[in-house]
Amino acid sequence: MGFLTKKLRWGLLLGFGLPLFMLGVALLNIDFELTEVDKFAGIATLCALPNLLLFFGSLRKNEDTFAFGVLASSILWALFTFGLKLFG
């Protein structure tokens, strides 16, 4: 199958899915307007923190490909929040 092994795909999926889910729950619970981009970017940044637990937990279990997927998605999530703060 090549580069995208099963564990790498799970790492990418959980690395994107968990912060996206937490961002959705946070936005549903907070009175939010689309004009408050700074608040949205701050919440999006905090939603990436559980990826640290996934990353270090998978490294501790010696699942390096899963950790690589979580790390790659965390880097992309950081670029997304940087773009929000820069252009928003």
Number of C-alpha atoms within 10 A of each C-alpha: 5 4 7 12 13 11 16 20 17 18 27 20 14 19 29 20 14 17 23 16 13 17 19 13 11 16 15 10 9 8 7 13 10 8 9 10 15 14 14 20 19 13 17 23 17 12 19 22 13 13 21 15 11 19 21 15 13 18 15 11 9 11 16 16 19 24 27 20 24 28 20 17 22 21 14 14 20 15 12 15 20 14 12 16 15 10 8 13
